[in-house]
């Protein structure tokens, strides 16, 4: 037996089907908002990522040399590759809406439940610094997640300018800012008192108490970015009808990227409560790494987390697919299957005469909702039996109207 490589997965059966359906739904949602695909190679020159990505991503690269000695790397994200394309293409019209959906690879710690190959589904708007485009990114992701049937989440927003200006006003030493922000990001995990205690050890009690004041909602003079957050929340409600958007003062996100609005979609139900379904923000300065100067706002759906939610929601459900079971007339059964498929109905068939109990067990194991049972006894009266395996209800339909009856059922 050959073992699977550590950190990757196989997908079969209904899980694989749900993944494909979810990907197609997300793609359609992005396109409904005017985003167009940018497709990039699975691997690039190693230097693209070592020179342009942040230090955390650099440490996780899968790199190798090809047969000519060229140093290459599997892409760890889509953003840098998209920036290469956009910055090098002078014919593009801005603002440019682009999406990328596909596998990326990072050498993650699998002990923390992370995968080394996973799908990113992200969107970006290149070429406008207007905060209304931040709203558009959030609204598009909200639309895509709701279209998947997921509604139990809240949207947390903030702005990187806020914590940056707070650190400046407190005159926090540059080399300690990253550590302080990392602690602030842990408020929801370890509690405010513990965070302030840790920050006191870094910058002193007086400055740490000022951080506490900010996190408790106290107005701090000279802090930038709060009005931007207030506008974002108002704009999403007024122009997109999106409720459940909250100012999260402890929200930090990637320090190597973001310099404006930031957001996260947080799941609020069940075992997965608290996980982040999607996130993003504004990263205007990153294009300078490509000798360009265009603002960017973007976000990405955490596809693997989304799939955990979807699989959890569907694990006890039957799927509206069909299976034709031939009791003793395989020829007619095959003709029925062909007719159903011509109408776009997903139809399985066992290609041999099968005892009814065995056929129904097959359907139940695959969570198939409708079994179409074909037998000569029914066919003498021009009838076919359809069993709803979820409700256990049986129906008999005329053979010549079977397809229309099935379409009405589904």
C-alpha positions as CSV (number, residue, x, y, z in Angstrom):
1,X,0.0,0.0,0.0
2,X,1.3,3.4,-0.9
3,X,0.7,6.1,1.7
4,X,-0.6,9.6,0.9
5,X,1.8,12.4,1.3
6,X,1.6,14.2,4.6
7,X,-0.6,17.3,4.7
8,X,-2.7,16.6,1.6
9,X,-6.1,14.9,1.1
10,X,-8.2,12.8,-1.2
11,X,-11.8,13.6,-1.8
12,X,-14.4,11.1,-2.9
13,X,-18.2,10.6,-3.1
14,X,-20.5,13.4,-1.9
15,X,-17.7,15.4,-0.3
16,X,-16.0,15.7,-3.8
17,X,-19.4,16.6,-5.3
18,X,-20.1,19.3,-2.7
19,X,-16.6,20.8,-3.3
20,X,-17.2,21.1,-7.0
21,X,-20.7,22.5,-6.5
22,X,-19.3,25.0,-4.0
23,X,-16.5,26.1,-6.2
24,X,-18.9,26.7,-9.1
25,X,-21.2,28.7,-6.9
26,X,-18.4,30.9,-5.6
27,X,-17.2,31.4,-9.2
28,X,-20.7,32.4,-10.3
29,X,-21.1,34.8,-7.4
30,X,-17.8,36.6,-8.2
31,X,-18.8,36.9,-11.8
32,X,-22.2,38.4,-10.9
33,X,-20.3,41.2,-9.3
34,X,-18.3,41.8,-12.5
35,X,-15.1,40.0,-11.5
36,X,-13.2,38.3,-14.2
37,X,-10.7,35.4,-13.8
38,X,-6.9,35.7,-13.8
39,X,-5.3,32.3,-14.1
40,X,-1.6,32.0,-13.2
41,X,0.8,29.0,-13.2
42,X,1.0,26.6,-10.3
43,X,4.8,27.4,-10.0
44,X,6.8,30.6,-10.5
45,X,10.4,31.7,-10.2
46,X,11.4,31.3,-6.5
47,X,12.6,34.9,-6.5
48,X,9.1,36.2,-7.1
49,X,8.0,35.0,-3.7
50,X,11.2,35.5,-1.7
51,X,11.4,39.1,-2.9
52,X,7.7,40.0,-2.8
53,X,5.9,37.9,-0.1
54,X,6.1,38.4,3.6
55,X,8.6,36.5,5.8
56,X,5.9,34.1,7.1
57,X,5.0,32.9,3.6
58,X,8.7,32.7,2.5
59,X,9.4,30.2,5.3
60,X,6.6,28.0,4.1
61,X,7.5,27.8,0.4
62,X,7.7,24.5,-1.5
63,X,10.8,25.2,-3.7
64,X,12.8,23.1,-6.1
65,X,15.2,23.2,-9.1
66,X,14.2,22.1,-12.5
67,X,16.4,20.0,-14.8
68,X,18.1,23.2,-16.0
69,X,18.9,24.4,-12.5
70,X,16.2,27.1,-12.5
71,X,15.0,27.8,-8.9
72,X,11.2,27.5,-8.8
73,X,8.4,27.4,-6.2
74,X,4.8,26.2,-6.0
75,X,2.6,29.3,-5.5
76,X,1.8,29.8,-1.8
77,X,-1.0,32.3,-2.6
78,X,-2.6,34.0,-5.6
79,X,-2.0,37.6,-4.8
80,X,1.7,37.9,-5.7
81,X,1.2,36.1,-9.0
82,X,-1.8,38.3,-9.9
83,X,0.3,41.4,-9.0
84,X,2.9,40.2,-11.4
85,X,0.3,39.9,-14.2
86,X,-1.4,43.2,-13.5
87,X,1.8,45.3,-13.0
88,X,3.3,43.9,-16.2
89,X,0.2,44.4,-18.4
90,X,-0.2,48.0,-19.6
91,X,-3.4,47.3,-21.6
92,X,-5.6,46.7,-18.5
93,X,-8.4,49.1,-17.7
94,X,-8.7,50.3,-14.1
95,X,-10.4,49.8,-11.7
96,X,-9.8,46.1,-12.6
97,X,-12.0,43.4,-10.9
98,X,-10.2,40.0,-10.8
99,X,-10.7,36.7,-9.1
100,X,-8.5,33.6,-8.8
101,X,-9.6,30.2,-7.6
102,X,-7.2,27.3,-7.3
103,X,-4.8,25.2,-5.3
104,X,-1.9,26.8,-3.4
105,X,0.8,25.1,-1.4
106,X,2.5,26.0,2.0
107,X,4.6,23.9,4.3
108,X,2.3,24.3,7.3
109,X,2.4,22.6,10.7
110,X,0.0,19.7,10.2
111,X,-0.3,19.3,14.0
112,X,-2.3,22.5,14.1
113,X,-4.9,21.0,11.7
114,X,-3.6,22.8,8.7
115,X,-3.1,21.5,5.2
116,X,-0.2,21.9,2.9
117,X,-2.3,21.9,-0.2
118,X,-5.6,23.9,-0.2
119,X,-7.8,26.0,-2.3
120,X,-7.9,29.8,-2.2
121,X,-10.8,31.6,-3.7
122,X,-10.0,35.3,-3.7
123,X,-11.1,38.6,-5.4
124,X,-9.3,41.9,-5.8
125,X,-10.1,45.3,-7.2
126,X,-7.0,47.0,-8.5
127,X,-6.7,50.8,-9.2
128,X,-9.0,52.7,-6.8
129,X,-8.4,53.9,-3.2
130,X,-12.1,54.7,-2.7
131,X,-13.4,53.0,0.4
132,X,-16.6,52.2,-1.5
133,X,-14.6,49.5,-3.2
134,X,-13.8,47.9,0.2
135,X,-17.6,47.7,0.7
136,X,-17.9,46.1,-2.7
137,X,-15.4,43.4,-1.8
138,X,-17.2,42.6,1.5
139,X,-20.6,42.6,-0.2
140,X,-19.4,40.2,-2.9
141,X,-18.1,37.8,-0.4
142,X,-21.2,38.1,1.7
143,X,-23.3,37.3,-1.4
144,X,-21.1,34.3,-2.2
145,X,-21.4,32.8,1.3
146,X,-25.1,33.3,1.5
147,X,-25.6,31.8,-1.9
148,X,-23.9,28.6,-0.5
149,X,-26.7,28.5,2.1
150,X,-24.6,29.7,5.1
151,X,-26.1,32.5,7.1
152,X,-24.9,32.1,10.7
153,X,-22.0,34.5,10.8
154,X,-21.1,38.0,11.6
155,X,-18.7,40.4,9.8
156,X,-16.0,42.0,11.9
157,X,-14.3,45.1,10.5
158,X,-11.6,47.5,11.5
159,X,-8.8,49.6,9.9
160,X,-5.0,49.1,10.2
161,X,-4.5,52.8,10.5
162,X,-6.1,52.7,13.9
163,X,-3.6,50.5,15.7
164,X,-0.8,52.0,13.7
165,X,-1.6,55.5,14.9
166,X,-2.3,54.2,18.4
167,X,1.2,52.7,18.6
168,X,2.7,56.0,17.2
169,X,0.8,58.1,19.8
170,X,2.1,55.8,22.6
171,X,5.6,56.0,21.1
172,X,5.9,52.2,21.2
173,X,9.4,51.2,20.0
174,X,9.3,50.0,16.4
175,X,10.7,46.6,17.2
176,X,8.0,45.9,19.8
177,X,5.0,46.9,17.7
178,X,4.6,43.5,16.0
179,X,4.6,41.8,19.3
180,X,2.0,44.2,20.8
181,X,-0.3,43.7,17.9
182,X,0.0,39.9,18.1
183,X,-1.1,40.1,21.7
184,X,-4.0,42.4,20.8
185,X,-5.2,39.9,18.2
186,X,-5.6,37.3,21.0
187,X,-8.2,39.2,23.0
188,X,-11.1,36.8,22.0
189,X,-9.0,33.8,22.8
190,X,-7.4,34.6,26.2
191,X,-9.4,37.7,27.4
192,X,-8.6,41.4,27.8
193,X,-7.0,41.2,31.2
194,X,-4.5,38.6,30.1
195,X,-3.7,40.5,26.9
196,X,-3.1,43.8,28.9
197,X,-0.9,41.9,31.3
198,X,1.3,40.6,28.5
199,X,1.4,44.0,26.8
200,X,2.5,45.6,30.1
201,X,5.5,43.3,30.1
202,X,6.4,44.7,26.6
203,X,5.7,48.4,26.8
204,X,5.0,49.2,30.5
205,X,1.8,49.4,32.5
206,X,0.9,53.1,31.6
207,X,0.9,52.5,27.9
208,X,-0.8,49.1,28.2
209,X,-3.7,50.8,30.1
210,X,-4.1,53.2,27.1
211,X,-4.4,50.1,24.9
212,X,-7.1,48.8,27.3
213,X,-8.9,52.2,27.0
214,X,-9.0,51.9,23.3
215,X,-10.1,48.2,23.3
216,X,-12.9,49.1,25.8
217,X,-14.2,51.7,23.3
218,X,-12.8,54.9,24.8
219,X,-12.1,57.7,22.4
220,X,-8.4,58.3,22.0
221,X,-7.5,61.7,20.5
222,X,-5.5,61.7,17.2
223,X,-6.4,58.1,16.3
224,X,-6.9,57.7,12.5
225,X,-9.2,55.3,10.7
226,X,-12.2,55.1,13.0
227,X,-14.3,57.3,10.7
228,X,-13.5,54.9,7.9
229,X,-14.8,52.0,9.9
230,X,-18.0,53.9,10.7
231,X,-18.5,54.7,7.0
232,X,-17.9,51.1,6.0
233,X,-20.5,49.8,8.4
234,X,-23.1,52.4,7.3
235,X,-22.4,51.9,3.6
236,X,-22.8,48.1,3.8
237,X,-26.2,48.5,5.5
238,X,-27.5,51.4,3.4
239,X,-26.4,50.2,-0.1
240,X,-26.3,46.4,0.2
241,X,-28.7,45.7,3.0
242,X,-26.1,43.9,5.0
243,X,-26.7,43.7,8.8
244,X,-24.5,42.1,11.4
245,X,-21.3,44.2,10.7
246,X,-19.4,45.1,13.8
247,X,-16.4,47.2,14.7
248,X,-13.9,44.8,16.2
249,X,-11.2,46.9,17.9
250,X,-8.9,43.9,18.4
251,X,-8.9,42.8,14.8
252,X,-5.3,42.8,13.3
253,X,-4.9,40.4,10.4
254,X,-1.7,40.1,8.2
255,X,0.8,42.7,9.2
256,X,2.9,42.2,6.0
257,X,0.0,43.2,3.8
258,X,-2.8,45.4,5.0
259,X,-2.7,49.2,5.5
260,X,-6.4,50.2,5.5
261,X,-9.7,48.5,6.0
262,X,-9.6,44.9,7.3
263,X,-12.5,42.4,7.8
264,X,-13.3,38.9,8.8
265,X,-16.4,36.8,8.5
266,X,-16.8,34.8,11.7
267,X,-19.0,31.7,12.0
268,X,-21.4,32.0,15.0
269,X,-22.9,28.5,15.4
270,X,-22.2,25.0,16.7
271,X,-18.8,23.2,16.9
272,X,-17.3,25.6,14.3
273,X,-18.3,28.7,16.2
274,X,-15.5,31.3,16.0
275,X,-13.8,30.1,12.9
276,X,-13.1,32.6,10.1
277,X,-15.0,31.9,6.9
278,X,-13.4,34.7,4.9
279,X,-11.2,37.7,5.4
280,X,-9.3,40.5,3.6
281,X,-8.8,44.2,3.4
282,X,-6.9,47.0,1.7
283,X,-3.2,46.7,0.8
284,X,-2.4,49.8,-1.3
285,X,1.4,49.7,-0.8
286,X,2.2,46.2,-1.9
287,X,2.2,47.1,-5.6
288,X,5.3,49.2,-4.9
289,X,7.2,45.9,-4.7
290,X,6.5,45.6,-8.4
291,X,7.6,49.1,-9.2
292,X,4.0,50.0,-9.7
293,X,1.7,52.3,-7.7
294,X,-1.9,51.3,-7.7
295,X,-4.2,50.8,-4.7
296,X,-5.7,47.4,-4.1
297,X,-8.6,46.1,-2.0
298,X,-9.3,42.3,-1.8
299,X,-10.5,39.3,0.1
300,X,-10.7,35.6,0.1
301,X,-13.1,32.9,1.1
302,X,-11.5,30.2,3.3
303,X,-12.7,27.3,1.1
304,X,-11.7,24.5,3.5
305,X,-13.6,26.0,6.4
306,X,-16.6,26.7,4.2
307,X,-16.6,23.0,3.2
308,X,-16.5,21.9,6.9
309,X,-19.7,23.9,7.4
310,X,-21.3,22.6,4.2
311,X,-20.4,18.9,4.9
312,X,-21.6,19.3,8.5
313,X,-24.9,20.7,7.3
314,X,-25.4,18.0,4.7
315,X,-24.1,14.9,6.4
316,X,-27.6,13.6,7.3
317,X,-29.4,14.8,4.2
318,X,-30.4,13.0,1.0
319,X,-29.4,14.6,-2.3
320,X,-31.8,15.2,-5.1
321,X,-30.2,12.7,-7.4
322,X,-31.7,9.6,-9.1
323,X,-30.8,6.0,-9.5
324,X,-32.5,3.7,-11.9
325,X,-32.9,0.1,-10.5
326,X,-33.6,-2.7,-12.9
327,X,-35.4,-5.6,-11.3
328,X,-35.8,-7.5,-14.5
329,X,-35.7,-5.1,-17.5
330,X,-32.3,-3.6,-18.0
331,X,-33.0,-2.4,-21.6
332,X,-35.9,-0.2,-20.5
333,X,-34.0,1.0,-17.5
334,X,-31.1,2.2,-19.7
335,X,-33.5,4.1,-21.9
336,X,-35.1,5.8,-18.9
337,X,-31.7,6.8,-17.6
338,X,-30.8,8.3,-21.0
339,X,-34.0,10.3,-21.1
340,X,-33.5,11.7,-17.6
341,X,-29.9,12.7,-18.4
342,X,-31.0,14.5,-21.6
343,X,-33.1,16.7,-19.3
344,X,-30.1,17.6,-17.2
345,X,-31.1,15.3,-14.3
346,X,-28.2,13.6,-12.4
347,X,-28.9,9.9,-12.8
348,X,-27.0,6.8,-11.6
349,X,-27.9,3.3,-12.8
350,X,-26.9,-0.2,-11.8
351,X,-26.1,-1.9,-15.1
352,X,-27.5,-5.3,-14.2
353,X,-30.7,-6.8,-13.0
354,X,-30.5,-6.4,-9.2
355,X,-32.6,-7.7,-6.3
356,X,-34.7,-4.7,-5.0
357,X,-33.2,-4.8,-1.4
358,X,-29.7,-4.7,-2.8
359,X,-30.5,-1.8,-5.1
360,X,-32.1,0.2,-2.3
361,X,-29.2,-0.4,0.0
362,X,-26.9,1.0,-2.7
363,X,-29.1,4.1,-3.0
364,X,-29.3,4.6,0.8
365,X,-25.5,4.3,1.2
366,X,-25.0,7.1,-1.4
367,X,-27.8,9.3,0.0
368,X,-29.7,9.2,-3.3
369,X,-33.2,10.5,-2.8
370,X,-35.2,8.9,-5.5
371,X,-35.0,5.2,-6.7
372,X,-36.7,4.6,-10.0
373,X,-37.7,0.9,-9.9
374,X,-38.2,-0.8,-13.3
375,X,-39.8,-4.2,-13.4
376,X,-41.8,-6.1,-16.1
377,X,-44.8,-6.5,-13.8
378,X,-45.3,-2.7,-13.6
379,X,-44.4,-2.2,-17.3
380,X,-47.3,-4.4,-18.3
381,X,-49.5,-1.5,-17.2
382,X,-47.1,1.1,-18.6
383,X,-46.1,2.0,-15.0
384,X,-42.8,2.7,-13.2
385,X,-42.4,2.9,-9.4
386,X,-40.5,5.8,-7.8
387,X,-39.5,5.5,-4.2
388,X,-38.5,8.6,-2.1
389,X,-35.8,7.1,0.1
390,X,-35.9,10.0,2.6
391,X,-39.7,9.9,3.3
392,X,-40.2,6.2,2.3
393,X,-43.1,7.2,0.1
394,X,-43.8,5.3,-3.1
395,X,-45.4,6.7,-6.3
396,X,-46.3,5.1,-9.6
397,X,-46.1,7.1,-12.8
398,X,-46.9,6.3,-16.4
399,X,-43.8,5.5,-18.4
400,X,-44.4,8.0,-21.1
401,X,-44.8,10.9,-18.6
402,X,-42.1,9.7,-16.1
403,X,-39.5,12.4,-17.0
404,X,-41.9,15.3,-16.5
405,X,-43.2,13.7,-13.2
406,X,-39.6,13.4,-12.0
407,X,-38.8,17.0,-12.9
408,X,-41.9,18.1,-10.9
409,X,-40.7,16.1,-7.9
410,X,-37.2,17.7,-7.9
